[in-house]
């Protein structure tokens, strides 16, 4: 299933992230994240978003009406 969703990132590090999502993601499912970059007005050399970051869903938790997902990047960020 393919979808695009604007999520909230609660925590991010070199090896993974914790995000919220309205979608139901499966453990071990691979998702692709893009991170918005600063406005192109600040520098013509800066892209509008990062290249997609592949991540695997490691865990999930429900907190009230939110679904939280722990993701592990397939390649650590540099």
PQR file with spaces between the fields and no chain letter, atoms N, CA, C, O and H, PARSE charges and radii, in Angstrom:
ATOM       1  N    UNK     1       0.847   -1.174    0.000 -0.4000 1.5000
ATOM       2  CA   UNK     1       0.000    0.000    0.000 -0.0000 2.0000
ATOM       3  C    UNK     1       0.895    1.241    0.000  0.5500 1.7000
ATOM       4  O    UNK     1       1.809    1.346    0.818 -0.5500 1.4000
ATOM       5  N    UNK     2       0.643    2.151   -0.887 -0.4000 1.5000
ATOM       6  CA   UNK     2       1.431    3.371   -0.982 -0.0000 2.0000
ATOM       7  C    UNK     2       0.590    4.546   -0.496  0.5500 1.7000
ATOM       8  O    UNK     2      -0.585    4.666   -0.845 -0.5500 1.4000
ATOM       9  H    UNK     2      -0.100    2.066   -1.551  0.4000 1.0000
ATOM      10  N    UNK     3       1.206    5.421    0.320 -0.4000 1.5000
ATOM      11  CA   UNK     3       0.508    6.608    0.807 -0.0000 2.0000
ATOM      12  C    UNK     3       1.528    7.689    1.138  0.5500 1.7000
ATOM      13  O    UNK     3       2.709    7.414    1.346 -0.5500 1.4000
ATOM      14  H    UNK     3       2.160    5.324    0.604  0.4000 1.0000
ATOM      15  N    UNK     4       1.049    8.904    1.180 -0.4000 1.5000
ATOM      16  CA   UNK     4       1.857   10.050    1.613 -0.0000 2.0000
ATOM      17  C    UNK     4       1.130   10.669    2.790  0.5500 1.7000
ATOM      18  O    UNK     4      -0.079   10.894    2.739 -0.5500 1.4000
ATOM      19  H    UNK     4       0.089    9.128    1.011  0.4000 1.0000
ATOM      20  N    UNK     5       1.883   10.946    3.864 -0.4000 1.5000
ATOM      21  CA   UNK     5       1.275   11.510    5.063 -0.0000 2.0000
ATOM      22  C    UNK     5       2.254   12.476    5.713  0.5500 1.7000
ATOM      23  O    UNK     5       3.445   12.185    5.821 -0.5500 1.4000
ATOM      24  H    UNK     5       2.865   10.763    3.906  0.4000 1.0000
ATOM      25  N    UNK     6       1.756   13.609    6.139 -0.4000 1.5000
ATOM      26  CA   UNK     6       2.551   14.542    6.921 -0.0000 2.0000
ATOM      27  C    UNK     6       2.449   14.083    8.373  0.5500 1.7000
ATOM      28  O    UNK     6       1.379   14.145    8.977 -0.5500 1.4000
ATOM      29  H    UNK     6       0.789   13.846    6.052  0.4000 1.0000
ATOM      30  N    UNK     7       3.570   13.620    8.927 -0.4000 1.5000
ATOM      31  CA   UNK     7       3.566   13.096   10.289 -0.0000 2.0000
ATOM      32  C    UNK     7       4.323   14.029   11.222  0.5500 1.7000
ATOM      33  O    UNK     7       4.973   14.980   10.786 -0.5500 1.4000
ATOM      34  H    UNK     7       4.440   13.569    8.436  0.4000 1.0000
ATOM      35  N    UNK     8       4.226   13.738   12.505 -0.4000 1.5000
ATOM      36  CA   UNK     8       5.039   14.437   13.501 -0.0000 2.0000
ATOM      37  C    UNK     8       6.180   13.526   13.900  0.5500 1.7000
ATOM      38  O    UNK     8       5.978   12.344   14.179 -0.5500 1.4000
ATOM      39  H    UNK     8       3.699   12.965   12.858  0.4000 1.0000
ATOM      40  N    UNK     9       7.375   14.079   13.926 -0.4000 1.5000
ATOM      41  CA   UNK     9       8.532   13.341   14.401 -0.0000 2.0000
ATOM      42  C    UNK     9       8.736   13.723   15.857  0.5500 1.7000
ATOM      43  O    UNK     9       8.967   14.891   16.168 -0.5500 1.4000
ATOM      44  H    UNK     9       7.539   15.039   13.700  0.4000 1.0000
ATOM      45  N    UNK    10       8.652   12.742   16.751 -0.4000 1.5000
ATOM      46  CA   UNK    10       8.801   13.007   18.174 -0.0000 2.0000
ATOM      47  C    UNK    10      10.249   12.927   18.626  0.5500 1.7000
ATOM      48  O    UNK    10      10.654   13.582   19.587 -0.5500 1.4000
ATOM      49  H    UNK    10       8.464   11.793   16.499  0.4000 1.0000
ATOM      50  N    UNK    11      11.025   12.110   17.916 -0.4000 1.5000
ATOM      51  CA   UNK    11      12.423   11.920   18.282 -0.0000 2.0000
ATOM      52  C    UNK    11      13.137   11.407   17.043  0.5500 1.7000
ATOM      53  O    UNK    11      12.597   10.572   16.316 -0.5500 1.4000
ATOM      54  H    UNK    11      10.696   11.578   17.136  0.4000 1.0000
ATOM      55  N    UNK    12      14.349   11.901   16.793 -0.4000 1.5000
ATOM      56  CA   UNK    12      15.123   11.417   15.647 -0.0000 2.0000
ATOM      57  C    UNK    12      16.589   11.392   16.027  0.5500 1.7000
ATOM      58  O    UNK    12      17.082   12.287   16.715 -0.5500 1.4000
ATOM      59  H    UNK    12      14.787   12.579   17.383  0.4000 1.0000
ATOM      60  N    UNK    13      17.275   10.369   15.578 -0.4000 1.5000
ATOM      61  CA   UNK    13      18.705   10.233   15.824 -0.0000 2.0000
ATOM      62  C    UNK    13      19.368    9.668   14.591  0.5500 1.7000
ATOM      63  O    UNK    13      18.743    9.571   13.534 -0.5500 1.4000
ATOM      64  H    UNK    13      16.875    9.642   15.019  0.4000 1.0000
ATOM      65  N    UNK    14      20.633    9.293   14.714 -0.4000 1.5000
ATOM      66  CA   UNK    14      21.381    8.787   13.564 -0.0000 2.0000
ATOM      67  C    UNK    14      20.874    7.434   13.078  0.5500 1.7000
ATOM      68  O    UNK    14      21.022    7.102   11.902 -0.5500 1.4000
ATOM      69  H    UNK    14      21.141    9.371   15.572  0.4000 1.0000
ATOM      70  N    UNK    15      20.270    6.640   13.989 -0.4000 1.5000
ATOM      71  CA   UNK    15      19.878    5.283   13.609 -0.0000 2.0000
ATOM      72  C    UNK    15      18.375    5.053   13.532  0.5500 1.7000
ATOM      73  O    UNK    15      17.936    3.980   13.120 -0.5500 1.4000
ATOM      74  H    UNK    15      20.150    6.909   14.945  0.4000 1.0000
ATOM      75  N    UNK    16      17.572    6.057   13.926 -0.4000 1.5000
ATOM      76  CA   UNK    16      16.137    5.842   13.863 -0.0000 2.0000
ATOM      77  C    UNK    16      15.330    7.036   14.318  0.5500 1.7000
ATOM      78  O    UNK    16      15.870    8.106   14.600 -0.5500 1.4000
ATOM      79  H    UNK    16      17.929    6.929   14.260  0.4000 1.0000
ATOM      80  N    UNK    17      14.009    6.831   14.384 -0.4000 1.5000
ATOM      81  CA   UNK    17      13.108    7.924   14.747 -0.0000 2.0000
ATOM      82  C    UNK    17      11.850    7.352   15.384  0.5500 1.7000
ATOM      83  O    UNK    17      11.541    6.170   15.233 -0.5500 1.4000
ATOM      84  H    UNK    17      13.570    5.962   14.155  0.4000 1.0000
ATOM      85  N    UNK    18      11.133    8.211   16.097 -0.4000 1.5000
ATOM      86  CA   UNK    18       9.810    7.893   16.612 -0.0000 2.0000
ATOM      87  C    UNK    18       8.856    8.900   15.973  0.5500 1.7000
ATOM      88  O    UNK    18       9.044   10.111   16.087 -0.5500 1.4000
ATOM      89  H    UNK    18      11.384    9.171   16.220  0.4000 1.0000
ATOM      90  N    UNK    19       7.823    8.375   15.293 -0.4000 1.5000
ATOM      91  CA   UNK    19       6.878    9.239   14.590 -0.0000 2.0000
ATOM      92  C    UNK    19       5.449    8.892   14.994  0.5500 1.7000
ATOM      93  O    UNK    19       5.188    7.829   15.559 -0.5500 1.4000
ATOM      94  H    UNK    19       7.671    7.391   15.201  0.4000 1.0000
ATOM      95  N    UNK    20       4.537    9.800   14.698 -0.4000 1.5000
ATOM      96  CA   UNK    20       3.110    9.494   14.807 -0.0000 2.0000
ATOM      97  C    UNK    20       2.589    9.256   13.397  0.5500 1.7000
ATOM      98  O    UNK    20       3.113    9.806   12.429 -0.5500 1.4000
ATOM      99  H    UNK    20       4.749   10.663   14.239  0.4000 1.0000
ATOM     100  N    UNK    21       1.561    8.439   13.293 -0.4000 1.5000
ATOM     101  CA   UNK    21       0.935    8.199   11.990 -0.0000 2.0000
ATOM     102  C    UNK    21      -0.515    7.817   12.196  0.5500 1.7000
ATOM     103  O    UNK    21      -0.858    7.165   13.182 -0.5500 1.4000
ATOM     104  H    UNK    21       1.136    7.992   14.080  0.4000 1.0000
ATOM     105  N    UNK    22      -1.366    8.221   11.268 -0.4000 1.5000
ATOM     106  CA   UNK    22      -2.769    7.802   11.311 -0.0000 2.0000
ATOM     107  C    UNK    22      -2.943    6.452   10.631  0.5500 1.7000
ATOM     108  O    UNK    22      -3.978    5.805   10.791 -0.5500 1.4000
ATOM     109  H    UNK    22      -1.087    8.751   10.467  0.4000 1.0000
ATOM     110  N    UNK    23      -1.936    6.021    9.872 -0.4000 1.5000
ATOM     111  CA   UNK    23      -1.985    4.731    9.191 -0.0000 2.0000
ATOM     112  C    UNK    23      -1.572    3.613   10.153  0.5500 1.7000
ATOM     113  O    UNK    23      -0.865    3.847   11.133 -0.5500 1.4000
ATOM     114  H    UNK    23      -1.095    6.546    9.742  0.4000 1.0000
ATOM     115  N    UNK    24      -2.019    2.420    9.856 -0.4000 1.5000
ATOM     116  CA   UNK    24      -1.591    1.254   10.616 -0.0000 2.0000
ATOM     117  C    UNK    24      -0.397    0.661    9.880  0.5500 1.7000
ATOM     118  O    UNK    24      -0.522    0.184    8.752 -0.5500 1.4000
ATOM     119  H    UNK    24      -2.593    2.230    9.059  0.4000 1.0000
ATOM     120  N    UNK    25       0.753    0.697   10.528 -0.4000 1.5000
ATOM     121  CA   UNK    25       1.977    0.158    9.946 -0.0000 2.0000
ATOM     122  C    UNK    25       2.282   -1.179   10.606  0.5500 1.7000
ATOM     123  O    UNK    25       2.019   -1.360   11.795 -0.5500 1.4000
ATOM     124  H    UNK    25       0.855    1.084   11.444  0.4000 1.0000
ATOM     125  N    UNK    26       2.830   -2.105    9.851 -0.4000 1.5000
ATOM     126  CA   UNK    26       3.167   -3.432   10.370 -0.0000 2.0000
ATOM     127  C    UNK    26       4.605   -3.458   10.872  0.5500 1.7000
ATOM     128  O    UNK    26       5.471   -2.755   10.350 -0.5500 1.4000
ATOM     129  H    UNK    26       3.045   -1.958    8.886  0.4000 1.0000
ATOM     130  N    UNK    27       4.846   -4.273   11.888 -0.4000 1.5000
ATOM     131  CA   UNK    27       6.213   -4.507   12.340 -0.0000 2.0000
ATOM     132  C    UNK    27       6.995   -5.076   11.149  0.5500 1.7000
ATOM     133  O    UNK    27       6.482   -5.919   10.414 -0.5500 1.4000
ATOM     134  H    UNK    27       4.143   -4.843   12.312  0.4000 1.0000
ATOM     135  N    UNK    28       8.217   -4.622   10.964 -0.4000 1.5000
ATOM     136  CA   UNK    28       9.122   -4.997    9.863 -0.0000 2.0000
ATOM     137  C    UNK    28       8.753   -4.373    8.518  0.5500 1.7000
ATOM     138  O    UNK    28       9.458   -4.595    7.534 -0.5500 1.4000
ATOM     139  H    UNK    28       8.634   -3.937   11.561  0.4000 1.0000
ATOM     140  N    UNK    29       7.655   -3.589    8.446 -0.4000 1.5000
ATOM     141  CA   UNK    29       7.316   -2.885    7.214 -0.0000 2.0000
ATOM     142  C    UNK    29       8.371   -1.816    6.954  0.5500 1.7000
ATOM     143  O    UNK    29       8.830   -1.160    7.889 -0.5500 1.4000
ATOM     144  H    UNK    29       7.082   -3.408    9.245  0.4000 1.0000
ATOM     145  N    UNK    30       8.757   -1.634    5.702 -0.4000 1.5000
ATOM     146  CA   UNK    30       9.710   -0.585    5.327 -0.0000 2.0000
ATOM     147  C    UNK    30       8.919    0.632    4.854  0.5500 1.7000
ATOM     148  O    UNK    30       8.031    0.524    4.009 -0.5500 1.4000
ATOM     149  H    UNK    30       8.384   -2.166    4.942  0.4000 1.0000
ATOM     150  N    UNK    31       9.259    1.790    5.414 -0.4000 1.5000
ATOM     151  CA   UNK    31       8.646    3.058    5.017 -0.0000 2.0000
ATOM     152  C    UNK    31       9.757    3.999    4.571  0.5500 1.7000
ATOM     153  O    UNK    31      10.927    3.791    4.893 -0.5500 1.4000
ATOM     154  H    UNK    31       9.980    1.879    6.101  0.4000 1.0000
ATOM     155  N    UNK    32       9.382    5.028    3.832 -0.4000 1.5000
ATOM     156  CA   UNK    32      10.349    6.003    3.328 -0.0000 2.0000
ATOM     157  C    UNK    32       9.965    7.380    3.852  0.5500 1.7000
ATOM     158  O    UNK    32       8.838    7.837    3.660 -0.5500 1.4000
ATOM     159  H    UNK    32       8.432    5.197    3.570  0.4000 1.0000
ATOM     160  N    UNK    33      10.913    8.035    4.515 -0.4000 1.5000
ATOM     161  CA   UNK    33      10.681    9.352    5.102 -0.0000 2.0000
ATOM     162  C    UNK    33      11.419   10.410    4.308  0.5500 1.7000
ATOM     163  O    UNK    33      12.531   10.180    3.833 -0.5500 1.4000
ATOM     164  H    UNK    33      11.829    7.664    4.671  0.4000 1.0000
ATOM     165  N    UNK    34      10.800   11.568    4.166 -0.4000 1.5000
ATOM     166  CA   UNK    34      11.504   12.749    3.657 -0.0000 2.0000
ATOM     167  C    UNK    34      11.379   13.827    4.721  0.5500 1.7000
ATOM     168  O    UNK    34      10.360   13.928    5.404 -0.5500 1.4000
ATOM     169  H    UNK    34       9.897   11.755    4.552  0.4000 1.0000
ATOM     170  N    UNK    35      12.414   14.620    4.851 -0.4000 1.5000
ATOM     171  CA   UNK    35      12.457   15.659    5.866 -0.0000 2.0000
ATOM     172  C    UNK    35      12.489   17.009    5.166  0.5500 1.7000
ATOM     173  O    UNK    35      13.366   17.249    4.336 -0.5500 1.4000
ATOM     174  H    UNK    35      13.242   14.538    4.295  0.4000 1.0000
ATOM     175  N    UNK    36      11.543   17.900    5.488 -0.4000 1.5000
ATOM     176  CA   UNK    36      11.568   19.229    4.853 -0.0000 2.0000
ATOM     177  C    UNK    36      12.877   19.952    5.175  0.5500 1.7000
ATOM     178  O    UNK    36      13.415   19.834    6.276 -0.5500 1.4000
ATOM     179  H    UNK    36      10.831   17.705    6.162  0.4000 1.0000
ATOM     180  N    UNK    37      13.362   20.686    4.213 -0.4000 1.5000
ATOM     181  CA   UNK    37      14.588   21.472    4.387 -0.0000 2.0000
ATOM     182  C    UNK    37      14.209   22.950    4.436  0.5500 1.7000
ATOM     183  O    UNK    37      13.070   23.305    4.131 -0.5500 1.4000
ATOM     184  H    UNK    37      12.924   20.782    3.319  0.4000 1.0000
ATOM     185  N    UNK    38      15.146   23.812    4.815 -0.4000 1.5000
ATOM     186  CA   UNK    38      14.852   25.246    4.828 -0.0000 2.0000
ATOM     187  C    UNK    38      14.361   25.747    3.474  0.5500 1.7000
ATOM     188  O    UNK    38      14.632   25.132    2.443 -0.5500 1.4000
ATOM     189  H    UNK    38      16.071   23.524    5.062  0.4000 1.0000
ATOM     190  N    UNK    39      13.659   26.831    3.481 -0.4000 1.5000
ATOM     191  CA   UNK    39      13.112   27.441    2.280 -0.0000 2.0000
ATOM     192  C    UNK    39      14.203   27.691    1.249  0.5500 1.7000
ATOM     193  O    UNK    39      15.305   28.112    1.603 -0.5500 1.4000
ATOM     194  H    UNK    39      13.438   27.331    4.318  0.4000 1.0000
ATOM     195  N    UNK    40      13.907   27.433   -0.037 -0.4000 1.5000
ATOM     196  CA   UNK    40      14.906   27.693   -1.082 -0.0000 2.0000
ATOM     197  C    UNK    40      15.331   29.161   -1.118  0.5500 1.7000
ATOM     198  O    UNK    40      16.395   29.477   -1.650 -0.5500 1.4000
ATOM     199  H    UNK    40      13.012   27.091   -0.325  0.4000 1.0000
ATOM     200  N    UNK    41      14.529   30.050   -0.567 -0.4000 1.5000
ATOM     201  CA   UNK    41      14.897   31.472   -0.544 -0.0000 2.0000
ATOM     202  C    UNK    41      16.161   31.695    0.275  0.5500 1.7000
ATOM     203  O    UNK    41      16.892   32.655    0.033 -0.5500 1.4000
ATOM     204  H    UNK    41      13.665   29.793   -0.135  0.4000 1.0000
ATOM     205  N    UNK    42      16.430   30.811    1.252 -0.4000 1.5000
ATOM     206  CA   UNK    42      17.605   30.987    2.100 -0.0000 2.0000
ATOM     207  C    UNK    42      18.892   30.589    1.376  0.5500 1.7000
ATOM     208  O    UNK    42      19.962   31.111    1.689 -0.5500 1.4000
ATOM     209  H    UNK    42      15.835   30.032    1.449  0.4000 1.0000
ATOM     210  N    UNK    43      18.797   29.662    0.406 -0.4000 1.5000
ATOM     211  CA   UNK    43      19.960   29.246   -0.375 -0.0000 2.0000
ATOM     212  C    UNK    43      19.482   28.472   -1.595  0.5500 1.7000
ATOM     213  O    UNK    43      18.697   27.533   -1.469 -0.5500 1.4000
ATOM     214  H    UNK    43      17.928   29.238    0.153  0.4000 1.0000
ATOM     215  N    UNK    44      19.942   28.853   -2.745 -0.4000 1.5000
ATOM     216  CA   UNK    44      19.507   28.156   -3.958 -0.0000 2.0000
ATOM     217  C    UNK    44      20.124   26.766   -4.057  0.5500 1.7000
ATOM     218  O    UNK    44      19.711   25.974   -4.905 -0.5500 1.4000
ATOM     219  H    UNK    44      20.581   29.616   -2.848  0.4000 1.0000
ATOM     220  N    UNK    45      21.106   26.450   -3.210 -0.4000 1.5000
ATOM     221  CA   UNK    45      21.748   25.140   -3.253 -0.0000 2.0000
ATOM     222  C    UNK    45      21.060   24.121   -2.347  0.5500 1.7000
ATOM     223  O    UNK    45      21.407   22.940   -2.388 -0.5500 1.4000
ATOM     224  H    UNK    45      21.442   27.093   -2.522  0.4000 1.0000
ATOM     225  N    UNK    46      20.104   24.541   -1.539 -0.4000 1.5000
ATOM     226  CA   UNK    46      19.444   23.652   -0.585 -0.0000 2.0000
ATOM     227  C    UNK    46      18.181   23.070   -1.220  0.5500 1.7000
ATOM     228  O    UNK    46      17.332   23.825   -1.695 -0.5500 1.4000
ATOM     229  H    UNK    46      19.822   25.500   -1.506  0.4000 1.0000
ATOM     230  N    UNK    47      18.040   21.726   -1.237 -0.4000 1.5000
ATOM     231  CA   UNK    47      16.812   21.137   -1.791 -0.0000 2.0000
ATOM     232  C    UNK    47      15.625   21.382   -0.861  0.5500 1.7000
ATOM     233  O    UNK    47      15.807   21.690    0.317 -0.5500 1.4000
ATOM     234  H    UNK    47      18.729   21.113   -0.851  0.4000 1.0000
ATOM     235  N    UNK    48      14.392   21.243   -1.402 -0.4000 1.5000
ATOM     236  CA   UNK    48      13.186   21.447   -0.602 -0.0000 2.0000
ATOM     237  C    UNK    48      12.977   20.341    0.418  0.5500 1.7000
ATOM     238  O    UNK    48      12.289   20.554    1.417 -0.5500 1.4000
ATOM     239  H    UNK    48      14.244   20.993   -2.359  0.4000 1.0000
ATOM     240  N    UNK    49      13.549   19.175    0.195 -0.4000 1.5000
ATOM     241  CA   UNK    49      13.428   18.075    1.142 -0.0000 2.0000
ATOM     242  C    UNK    49      14.615   17.143    0.952  0.5500 1.7000
ATOM     243  O    UNK    49      15.312   17.204   -0.061 -0.5500 1.4000
ATOM     244  H    UNK    49      14.107   19.003   -0.616  0.4000 1.0000
ATOM     245  N    UNK    50      14.835   16.281    1.936 -0.4000 1.5000
ATOM     246  CA   UNK    50      15.932   15.323    1.839 -0.0000 2.0000
ATOM     247  C    UNK    50      15.546   14.213    0.869  0.5500 1.7000
ATOM     248  O    UNK    50      14.362   14.022    0.590 -0.5500 1.4000
ATOM     249  H    UNK    50      14.269   16.232    2.759  0.4000 1.0000
ATOM     250  N    UNK    51      16.527   13.481    0.352 -0.4000 1.5000
ATOM     251  CA   UNK    51      16.184   12.268   -0.393 -0.0000 2.0000
ATOM     252  C    UNK    51      15.458   11.314    0.573  0.5500 1.7000
ATOM     253  O    UNK    51      15.669   11.404    1.782 -0.5500 1.4000
ATOM     254  H    UNK    51      17.489   13.636    0.578  0.4000 1.0000
ATOM     255  N    UNK    52      14.622   10.417    0.075 -0.4000 1.5000
ATOM     256  CA   UNK    52      13.905    9.504    0.973 -0.0000 2.0000
ATOM     257  C    UNK    52      14.854    8.678    1.841  0.5500 1.7000
ATOM     258  O    UNK    52      15.891    8.205    1.375 -0.5500 1.4000
ATOM     259  H    UNK    52      14.450   10.344   -0.907  0.4000 1.0000
ATOM     260  N    UNK    53      14.479    8.515    3.111 -0.4000 1.5000
ATOM     261  CA   UNK    53      15.246    7.732    4.080 -0.0000 2.0000
ATOM     262  C    UNK    53      14.444    6.448    4.339  0.5500 1.7000
ATOM     263  O    UNK    53      13.312    6.510    4.817 -0.5500 1.4000
ATOM     264  H    UNK    53      13.637    8.899    3.489  0.4000 1.0000
ATOM     265  N    UNK    54      15.026    5.298    4.026 -0.4000 1.5000
ATOM     266  CA   UNK    54      14.351    4.019    4.249 -0.0000 2.0000
ATOM     267  C    UNK    54      14.463    3.635    5.717  0.5500 1.7000
ATOM     268  O    UNK    54      15.537    3.721    6.312 -0.5500 1.4000
ATOM     269  H    UNK    54      15.946    5.248    3.637  0.4000 1.0000
ATOM     270  N    UNK    55      13.337    3.208    6.297 -0.4000 1.5000
ATOM     271  CA   UNK    55      13.315    2.814    7.703 -0.0000 2.0000
ATOM     272  C    UNK    55      12.380    1.623    7.882  0.5500 1.7000
ATOM     273  O    UNK    55      11.393    1.469    7.162 -0.5500 1.4000
ATOM     274  H    UNK    55      12.465    3.138    5.814  0.4000 1.0000
ATOM     275  N    UNK    56      12.716    0.790    8.858 -0.4000 1.5000
ATOM     276  CA   UNK    56      11.891   -0.382    9.172 -0.0000 2.0000
ATOM     277  C    UNK    56      11.144   -0.127   10.475  0.5500 1.7000
ATOM     278  O    UNK    56      11.715    0.405   11.427 -0.5500 1.4000
ATOM     279  H    UNK    56      13.517    0.915    9.442  0.4000 1.0000
ATOM     280  N    UNK    57       9.872   -0.502   10.520 -0.4000 1.5000
ATOM     281  CA   UNK    57       9.059   -0.345   11.728 -0.0000 2.0000
ATOM     282  C    UNK    57       9.489   -1.414   12.732  0.5500 1.7000
ATOM     283  O    UNK    57       9.400   -2.610   12.455 -0.5500 1.4000
ATOM     284  H    UNK    57       9.407   -0.934    9.747  0.4000 1.0000
ATOM     285  N    UNK    58       9.962   -0.963   13.914 -0.4000 1.5000
ATOM     286  CA   UNK    58      10.404   -1.893   14.954 -0.0000 2.0000
ATOM     287  C    UNK    58       9.335   -2.126   16.007  0.5500 1.7000
ATOM     288  O    UNK    58       9.185   -3.240   16.509 -0.5500 1.4000
ATOM     289  H    UNK    58      10.034    0.008   14.138  0.4000 1.0000
ATOM     290  N    UNK    59       8.588   -1.074   16.345 -0.4000 1.5000
ATOM     291  CA   UNK    59       7.577   -1.200   17.396 -0.0000 2.0000
ATOM     292  C    UNK    59       6.477   -0.192   17.176  0.5500 1.7000
ATOM     293  O    UNK    59       6.635    0.779   16.437 -0.5500 1.4000
ATOM     294  H    UNK    59       8.709   -0.169   15.937  0.4000 1.0000
ATOM     295  N    UNK    60       5.351   -0.441   17.834 -0.4000 1.5000
ATOM     296  CA   UNK    60       4.241    0.501   17.775 -0.0000 2.0000
ATOM     297  C    UNK    60       3.568    0.563   19.138  0.5500 1.7000
ATOM     298  O    UNK    60       3.640   -0.379   19.928 -0.5500 1.4000
ATOM     299  H    UNK    60       5.222   -1.230   18.434  0.4000 1.0000
ATOM     300  N    UNK    61       2.917    1.683   19.396 -0.4000 1.5000
ATOM     301  CA   UNK    61       2.268    1.914   20.681 -0.0000 2.0000
ATOM     302  C    UNK    61       1.111    2.876   20.442  0.5500 1.7000
ATOM     303  O    UNK    61       1.206    3.761   19.593 -0.5500 1.4000
ATOM     304  H    UNK    61       2.858    2.447   18.755  0.4000 1.0000
ATOM     305  N    UNK    62       0.039    2.712   21.174 -0.4000 1.5000
ATOM     306  CA   UNK    62      -1.087    3.631   21.091 -0.0000 2.0000
ATOM     307  C    UNK    62      -1.057    4.509   22.330  0.5500 1.7000
ATOM     308  O    UNK    62      -0.985    4.009   23.452 -0.5500 1.4000
ATOM     309  H    UNK    62      -0.038    1.992   21.864  0.4000 1.0000
ATOM     310  N    UNK    63      -1.112    5.821   22.124 -0.4000 1.5000
ATOM     311  CA   UNK    63      -1.128    6.798   23.223 -0.0000 2.0000
ATOM     312  C    UNK    63      -2.333    7.700   23.007  0.5500 1.7000
ATOM     313  O    UNK    63      -2.273    8.643   22.217 -0.5500 1.4000
ATOM     314  H    UNK    63      -1.171    6.228   21.212  0.4000 1.0000
ATOM     315  N    UNK    64      -3.421    7.418   23.701 -0.4000 1.5000
ATOM     316  CA   UNK    64      -4.648    8.180   23.480 -0.0000 2.0000
ATOM     317  C    UNK    64      -5.166    7.910   22.085  0.5500 1.7000
ATOM     318  O    UNK    64      -5.406    6.759   21.720 -0.5500 1.4000
ATOM     319  H    UNK    64      -3.471    6.652   24.343  0.4000 1.0000
ATOM     320  N    UNK    65      -5.340    8.966   21.298 -0.4000 1.5000
ATOM     321  CA   UNK    65      -5.811    8.782   19.921 -0.0000 2.0000
ATOM     322  C    UNK    65      -4.670    8.783   18.911  0.5500 1.7000
ATOM     323  O    UNK    65      -4.913    8.844   17.705 -0.5500 1.4000
ATOM     324  H    UNK    65      -5.144    9.901   21.595  0.4000 1.0000
ATOM     325  N    UNK    66      -3.427    8.715   19.388 -0.4000 1.5000
ATOM     326  CA   UNK    66      -2.261    8.722   18.498 -0.0000 2.0000
ATOM     327  C    UNK    66      -1.637    7.331   18.408  0.5500 1.7000
ATOM     328  O    UNK    66      -1.642    6.571   19.377 -0.5500 1.4000
ATOM     329  H    UNK    66      -3.230    8.666   20.367  0.4000 1.0000
ATOM     330  N    UNK    67      -1.103    7.015   17.238 -0.4000 1.5000
ATOM     331  CA   UNK    67      -0.299    5.810   17.059 -0.0000 2.0000
ATOM     332  C    UNK    67       1.156    6.248   16.961  0.5500 1.7000
ATOM     333  O    UNK    67       1.501    7.085   16.126 -0.5500 1.4000
ATOM     334  H    UNK    67      -1.099    7.633   16.452  0.4000 1.0000
ATOM     335  N    UNK    68       2.005    5.686   17.809 -0.4000 1.5000
ATOM     336  CA   UNK    68       3.436    5.991   17.800 -0.0000 2.0000
ATOM     337  C    UNK    68       4.181    4.808   17.196  0.5500 1.7000
ATOM     338  O    UNK    68       3.862    3.653   17.479 -0.5500 1.4000
ATOM     339  H    UNK    68       1.724    5.006   18.487  0.4000 1.0000
ATOM     340  N    UNK    69       5.174    5.102   16.364 -0.4000 1.5000
ATOM     341  CA   UNK    69       5.948    4.052   15.710 -0.0000 2.0000
ATOM     342  C    UNK    69       7.434    4.311   15.911  0.5500 1.7000
ATOM     343  O    UNK    69       7.924    5.415   15.673 -0.5500 1.4000
ATOM     344  H    UNK    69       5.433    6.040   16.135  0.4000 1.0000
ATOM     345  N    UNK    70       8.139    3.284   16.350 -0.4000 1.5000
ATOM     346  CA   UNK    70       9.593    3.331   16.452 -0.0000 2.0000
ATOM     347  C    UNK    70      10.183    2.782   15.174  0.5500 1.7000
ATOM     348  O    UNK    70       9.898    1.648   14.789 -0.5500 1.4000
ATOM     349  H    UNK    70       7.742    2.387   16.543  0.4000 1.0000
ATOM     350  N    UNK    71      11.008    3.581   14.511 -0.4000 1.5000
ATOM     351  CA   UNK    71      11.594    3.205   13.223 -0.0000 2.0000
ATOM     352  C    UNK    71      13.103    3.080   13.338  0.5500 1.7000
ATOM     353  O    UNK    71      13.742    3.845   14.060 -0.5500 1.4000
ATOM     354  H    UNK    71      11.240    4.502   14.823  0.4000 1.0000
ATOM     355  N    UNK    72      13.672    2.118   12.629 -0.4000 1.5000
ATOM     356  CA   UNK    72      15.125    1.976   12.529 -0.0000 2.0000
ATOM     357  C    UNK    72      15.520    2.250   11.086  0.5500 1.7000
ATOM     358  O    UNK    72      15.010    1.608   10.167 -0.5500 1.4000
ATOM     359  H    UNK    72      13.153    1.496   12.043  0.4000 1.0000
ATOM     360  N    UNK    73      16.432    3.207   10.883 -0.4000 1.5000
ATOM     361  CA   UNK    73      16.889    3.505    9.529 -0.0000 2.0000
ATOM     362  C    UNK    73      17.679    2.313    8.984  0.5500 1.7000
ATOM     363  O    UNK    73      18.454    1.692    9.711 -0.5500 1.4000
ATOM     364  H    UNK    73      16.846    3.728   11.629  0.4000 1.0000
ATOM     365  N    UNK    74      17.482    2.001    7.716 -0.4000 1.5000
ATOM     366  CA   UNK    74      18.223    0.901    7.113 -0.0000 2.0000
ATOM     367  C    UNK    74      19.700    1.251    6.955  0.5500 1.7000
ATOM     368  O    UNK    74      20.556    0.367    6.949 -0.5500 1.4000
ATOM     369  H    UNK    74      16.852    2.505    7.125  0.4000 1.0000
ATOM     370  N    UNK    75      19.992    2.536    6.829 -0.4000 1.5000
ATOM     371  CA   UNK    75      21.378    3.034    6.834 -0.0000 2.0000
ATOM     372  C    UNK    75      21.424    4.213    7.800  0.5500 1.7000
ATOM     373  O    UNK    75      20.619    5.135    7.669 -0.5500 1.4000
ATOM     374  H    UNK    75      19.296    3.254    6.834  0.4000 1.0000
ATOM     375  N    UNK    76      22.356    4.211    8.781 -0.4000 1.5000
ATOM     376  CA   UNK    76      22.429    5.334    9.718 -0.0000 2.0000
ATOM     377  C    UNK    76      22.657    6.663    8.973  0.5500 1.7000
ATOM     378  O    UNK    76      23.324    6.705    7.939 -0.5500 1.4000
ATOM     379  H    UNK    76      23.010    3.462    8.888  0.4000 1.0000
ATOM     380  N    UNK    77      22.087    7.741    9.526 -0.4000 1.5000
ATOM     381  CA   UNK    77      22.305    9.056    8.947 -0.0000 2.0000
ATOM     382  C    UNK    77      23.726    9.501    9.217  0.5500 1.7000
ATOM     383  O    UNK    77      24.313    9.134   10.234 -0.5500 1.4000
ATOM     384  H    UNK    77      21.546    7.707   10.366  0.4000 1.0000
ATOM     385  N    UNK    78      24.273   10.277    8.325 -0.4000 1.5000
ATOM     386  CA   UNK    78      25.652   10.784    8.512 -0.0000 2.0000
ATOM     387  C    UNK    78      25.615   12.211    8.984  0.5500 1.7000
ATOM     388  O    UNK    78      26.664   12.818    9.199 -0.5500 1.4000
ATOM     389  H    UNK    78      23.795   10.575    7.498  0.4000 1.0000
